């Protein structure tokens, strides 16, 4: 019997190592005491409809989107932790992932490590609680276009609408106003040969963009607090319906 348990443990660990290596995901199993947390890492560049170079570190939206939907329905998962160190990437893919995260009922926390740049900003503020380490940075800039632009007026209008969606989303899911965020986005003189702002840990919190300064243990503690509160509310509802 003990041998079978040992084999299952080894198999579980091997499967977990494989998931970390291939997708940067893992379930932090706390045996149900405080809650089971699923970790998702959003790293490198958020990949959209086109595959990026094999030499690039990417987060693939076709992997993350169905995963988020399955986690929301998984009764064994109590909360989701997002670790972010991203340069940004595809706008629609990143915003789509952020919308899914914001729409989850389960406890969610983000932790910005290294950088949460460009479309990484909406991803960082999407969870119920957002955190950042003091050394991390975030770049806020207008929506950019690459390649040849055809039917320029229509294209510019399209990108302007996307920019409005990003500003609205960030303001809705953080404590920064649309006006203040747009001012950071369009600021001149701070970035060489570009428009926008680079802010760091404490500054992001003071501006109301990120909820608080914290590290890994703080993020986990916040998740466990959310999970405990959710359990209390469920128990209260069950008592009221009896």
N, C-alpha and C positions, 0 to 999 in steps of 0.2 A: 504493500500500500504506500509506504514511504517512498519507494522507488518511483512509483507512478506520479506522486506529487512532485518529486524532484525532476522527473522528465518534463512534466507540464510547466514547471517553473522555468526550466532551461529553454523550452520551446517558446514560452511567453517572452522571455528576455531577448531571445534571438529575433522574434517577430518585432519587438519594440525597437531593437537596434536597427533593423532593416527599415522601419518606418521613419526613424530619425534621419537615417542616411539618405533615403529617397525623397522624403517630403518635408523634413524638418518638423514633424508632428509627433506628439507622444501624449499618452494619458498618464497623469500623475495620480497613481492609485493610493488612496489613503484608507482603503478597506472600508469605505463608507462612513467612517467616524465623523470627520469634518466635511467630507465631500470629495467626489472624484472630479478632478479638473483636467480638461483637455487643453494642451498647449499647441498653439499655432504660431509659427515664426513667419513673418513677412519680411523678406530680405531681398537685397539687390534691387532689381528692377521688376515692377509689376508688369507681367506680360499680358498683352491684349490678344487681338485676333491673329497677329503674325508671330511666328516663332522667332525668338532672338537667337543670337549666336550661341553655340555650345560652350563657348568660353565665358559666357556671362552668367552670373548668379541671378536667378529669376524666381519670382513667385507666380505661378500659373493660375489664372482666374478660373479656368475650367476644373481645377482641382479644389480650390478653396470654396467656390460657391456651393457645389453639392455637399461638401463636407459640412459647411455651416448649417445647411438645411437638415442634414442627418443628425447633427449634434443637438439641434433644437428639439428633435423628436426622440432622442435617445434618453430613456429613463435612467440609465446608469451613469450619465454624465450630468453633474450638478452645476458646473461653471466652465467658462472658457477664458483662458489667458492668452493674450496676443503680445508677442515680443516683436518690436519693430526696429529694424535697421535698414531702411530703404532709401534709395535715391529718388524714388517716384516711379514714373512709368506711364503706362496707358491710362488716359484720363477716365474713359468710360468704364474700363474694367475695374480700376481702383475705386471709383465712385459707386459702382454696382456692389462691390464687396462691402464697402462702408455702409451702404443702405441696408444690406442684409444683416450686418452686425448690429446696427442701430435698431433693427426691428425684432431682435431676439428678446424673448422673455427671460431667458436664463441669465444668471449673473455673468457679467463680462467685465474684464479689466484689460487695459492696454498699458504697456511699459515701453517707452521710447528709449532705445539704447543706441548710442552712436549717432544716428540721424533718422529723422522722420520728415523727409523733404518732399516738396511738391505735392503730389496726390497722396503722399504719406500723411499729410496733415489731416484730411478728412478721415483717413483710416485710424489715426491716433485718437481722435475725439469721438469716434463712433460708439465705443463701449460705454457702459453706465458709469464707469470710473476710469479716468485717464491719469497716467503717471509718467514722469520723465526723470532720468538721472541727471544730476547737475551738469555733467560734461556733454550731454547730448545737444544736438543742434537741429533746428527746423528752418527750412528755406520756404518762404512764401513769395510767390511770384505770379504774374498773370498767366493765363493759358497760352501756351506756345504752339506754333504750327511748324511742321517739318515737311520738306519736299515741295513739289509744285502745287500751287493753289489755282484751281479752276473755278470760274464763276465767283470771282473774289468777293463782291458785296454779300452774296448769299453765304459764302463760307465764313466771312468775318462775323456775320450775324449769328451763325450757328455756334461759333466759338464764344461769342459774347454771351449767348444763352447758357452755354455750359459753365462759363465763369460765374454767372449769376447763381446757377444751381449749387456750385461749390461754396460760394460765399454764404448762401442761405443755409446750406447743410451744416457748415462749420458753426455759424451763429446759433443755430437751433440746438446743436449737440455740445455746446460749450458755454462759457460765461463771457465770451467776447461778442461785441455788437457787430452787425454787418458793416457799419461805417468804419469802425476801428480796424477790422480785418481787411477791408478793401483799401484802407490807407496804407497798411503794411504791404499789401500786394502791389500797390502802385508807387511805392516810395522810390525816390530817385536819390542818387548820390551815395548809397550805401554799398551797392554791388558794382564792381567794375564792369563797364560795358553792358550793364543789364539793369532791369528794373525789379524792385522787390526788396525783401528784408531777410536777414538771417538772425534768428533769435536763439538763445540758449536756455538751459533748464529753468533757472530761477525767473528769468524774464518771461518765459512762456507761461509760467504760473501767475506771475504778477499781472500779465495782460489778460488773464482769464481764459486763455486758450486751452491750457492743460490744468487739471484739477489740483494736482499736488506733486511735490518732489517725492521720490521714493525709489527703492530698489526692489529686488526680487522678493525678499521677505515681506516687504510692505504690500506688494501687489497680491501675493498669496493671502496675506492676512485680510485684505480688503475683500477678496473673493470669498473666503470662509465666513466673513461677517455677512455678506450678501446671502450666502447659502443658508446660514443659520436663520436669518430674518425671513427668507422665503419659506423655510420649513415651518417656522412659527405661524406664518400667515396661512399656510395650507392646513395646519392642525386646527387653527382657529376657525377656518371655513368649515372643516369637517364637523367640528363641535356644533356650530350654528345650524348646520343642515340636518342634524340628527333629531 
